[in-house]
Amino acid sequence: MSNQDIIESLKQIGFSDSASKIYLLLLQKSNCTASEISKITGISRSKTYEHLSRLVNAGMCTEILGSVKKYALSNPTIAFKDMQRKLKLNYEKDKTIISDLSKIFLPLYNAPNENTHPLDYIQVIREKKSIIKKFETLEKMAEKEILSLVKAPLAMDLTEPHNLTEYNSLKKGVTIKTIYNTEDMNIPLLVKSIETFEREGEQVRVVDKFPIPFKLYIFDERIVMFSLEDKIVSNSNLTALIIEHLDLAKGLKEVFNIYWNNSIIWEEFKRKINV
């Protein structure tokens, strides 16, 4: 399939001409800055940022947040499957095109690229809003399972409305398992949030035998997200580390299972403390 054929196919399923060119470039270049994308495609920088923002929000690409922000494609199989799910049943032709494109793009996405740095699968995020946005993006992309070890301090603002992304994940059948520390159960808003999502289908346990050392999230045995507290800065700044590595994810899932097997279910915990 030629570059022009790819662009035309993307336009058939709702991509603009500019968004199609940006997607194609990221497919070929692994990752780029907005300035590089603007220069290569000839799209103005302001429009480039606008299209990239839409692609990120649609789950088609992700931000690599470092000293210079870069953009990289999300896994086409997952991204296009999510797009397929959102289409109405009478758009069978579009669904077929989307399915065909995801099969064509996956080998290109997985192919070795001379522009890929060995550490490109590691992202570091230090700004709170960006950490929350990245977590919600990964949560949205998850197809099967999200495993979480959670401890205070929390990045999420518990006074805000509950995480709609998690509701949607539970509704589409994603298994969500979360373990909390006993010592954090004195935070009323956290307990209220736990109660809400436990009723919606999240599996919750509480551990006190082996206190949780750090926050850990594992998405589909593929992507790991650590949220680490800065012990030097007094205002408890958080740094998130995101690593896409199958062996690491599988190994950390074993760690999660040790905590899971040594924790008590939410209802048992409430009986224990007489709630």
SVG drawing of the C-alpha trace seen along z (x, -y; Angstrom):
<svg xmlns="http://www.w3.org/2000/svg" viewBox="-27 -28 46 44">
<polyline fill="none" stroke="black" stroke-width="0.4" points="0.0,0.0 1.5,-3.3 1.7,-6.4 -1.1,-8.1 -3.3,-4.9 -2.8,-5.0 -3.7,-8.7 -6.8,-8.1 -7.9,-5.1 -7.5,-7.1 -9.6,-9.9 -12.3,-7.4 -12.7,-6.7 -12.8,-10.3 -9.2,-11.5 -8.5,-14.9 -5.9,-15.2 -3.4,-16.8 -4.1,-14.2 -3.6,-11.4 -0.2,-12.8 0.8,-13.2 -0.3,-9.6 1.6,-8.3 4.8,-10.2 4.6,-8.7 4.1,-5.3 7.4,-5.7 9.5,-7.7 8.7,-6.0 8.5,-9.3 8.9,-13.0 8.5,-16.4 5.7,-18.7 8.4,-20.9 9.8,-18.0 6.3,-16.9 5.4,-20.5 8.7,-20.8 8.4,-17.5 4.7,-17.6 4.5,-21.3 1.6,-21.7 1.7,-24.9 3.0,-24.4 -0.3,-25.6 -2.3,-23.2 0.2,-20.4 -0.4,-20.8 -4.2,-20.9 -4.2,-17.6 -1.8,-15.9 -4.0,-16.8 -7.0,-15.2 -5.0,-12.1 -3.9,-11.8 -7.4,-12.2 -8.6,-9.6 -6.0,-7.2 -4.2,-7.1 -0.9,-8.4 0.7,-9.1 2.9,-11.9 6.4,-11.1 7.0,-13.8 10.6,-14.7 12.8,-17.8 11.3,-18.0 7.8,-16.5 7.6,-13.9 4.7,-12.0 4.5,-8.3 1.8,-6.0 -0.3,-3.9 -0.5,-0.2 -2.7,-0.2 -4.6,3.0 -5.7,1.5 -6.3,-2.0 -8.3,-0.9 -10.3,1.6 -11.4,-1.2 -12.4,-3.2 -14.4,-0.2 -16.3,0.2 -17.5,-3.5 -19.0,-3.1 -22.6,-2.4 -23.6,1.1 -24.7,-0.3 -21.2,-1.4 -20.0,2.1 -17.9,0.7 -16.0,-1.6 -15.5,1.2 -14.0,3.4 -11.6,0.6 -10.5,0.0 -9.9,3.7 -7.8,3.9 -5.8,0.8 -4.9,2.1 -3.6,5.4 -1.5,3.4 -0.1,0.9 0.8,3.4 3.9,4.8 5.1,1.3 4.5,0.3 6.5,3.2 9.3,3.0 12.8,1.9 13.3,-1.8 16.7,-3.6 15.1,-6.6 14.2,-4.4 16.4,-4.9 16.8,-2.0 15.2,-4.0 12.2,-5.2 10.0,-2.7 10.6,-4.6 8.8,-7.8 9.3,-10.1 6.5,-12.5 6.9,-15.0 3.8,-17.3 0.7,-16.2 -1.9,-17.0 0.3,-15.2 0.5,-12.1 -3.2,-12.0 -3.8,-12.5 -1.3,-9.7 -2.9,-7.3 -6.3,-7.9 -5.0,-7.4 -3.5,-4.0 -6.7,-3.1 -8.7,-3.9 -6.4,-1.8 -6.5,1.3 -8.3,4.2 -8.2,6.9 -6.8,6.0 -5.6,3.2 -3.7,4.1 -3.0,1.4 -1.0,1.1 -2.2,-2.3 -1.0,-4.3 -1.1,-7.9 -0.3,-10.6 -2.7,-10.4 -2.4,-12.3 -6.2,-12.2 -8.4,-14.9 -11.0,-12.9 -13.3,-15.9 -13.8,-15.9 -16.4,-13.6 -15.4,-10.0 -13.2,-8.7 -15.5,-8.2 -12.7,-6.4 -12.7,-3.6 -16.5,-3.3 -16.2,-2.9 -13.4,-0.3 -15.5,1.7 -18.5,1.6 -16.5,2.9 -15.3,5.9 -11.9,4.9 -10.9,6.6 -9.7,4.0 -8.0,5.2 -6.8,2.7 -4.9,3.1 -4.8,0.4 -2.9,-0.1 -4.8,0.2 -3.2,-3.0 -4.8,-5.0 -8.3,-4.0 -8.5,-7.0 -9.1,-9.2 -12.9,-9.5 -13.0,-10.6 -10.7,-7.7 -13.0,-5.2 -16.1,-6.8 -14.3,-6.4 -13.4,-2.8 -17.0,-2.0 -18.3,-3.6 -16.1,-1.6 -16.3,1.6 -20.1,1.5 -19.4,1.0 -17.3,4.1 -13.8,3.2 -12.1,5.9 -10.7,4.3 -8.5,5.7 -6.7,4.1 -3.3,5.1 -1.6,4.5 0.8,7.4 3.1,6.2 2.6,2.4 2.7,1.2 6.1,-0.4 5.2,-2.4 2.3,-3.0 2.2,-0.6 -0.1,-0.1 0.1,2.7 -1.9,2.5 -2.6,5.7 0.7,7.3 2.4,4.9 2.8,1.4 3.9,0.6 3.4,-2.8 5.2,-3.7 4.2,-6.8 7.0,-7.7 7.0,-10.3 9.9,-12.8 11.4,-12.3 13.6,-15.4 11.0,-18.0 8.8,-18.8 5.5,-19.2 5.4,-15.6 5.8,-16.0 5.2,-12.9 7.2,-11.5 5.7,-8.9 7.7,-6.3 6.1,-4.5 7.8,-1.5 6.5,0.7 8.3,4.0 6.6,7.4 9.1,9.2 9.0,6.5 5.2,6.3 4.9,10.1 7.5,10.1 5.7,7.2 2.4,9.0 3.9,11.8 4.7,9.2 1.2,7.9 -0.2,11.4 1.9,11.9 0.2,8.8 -3.2,9.9 -2.9,13.3 -1.9,11.7 -4.7,9.1 -8.3,9.2 -11.4,8.5 -13.1,5.1 -16.2,6.5 -14.1,8.5 -12.0,5.4 -15.2,3.4 -16.4,6.1 -13.0,6.1 -13.1,2.4 -16.9,2.5 -17.9,0.2"/>
</svg>
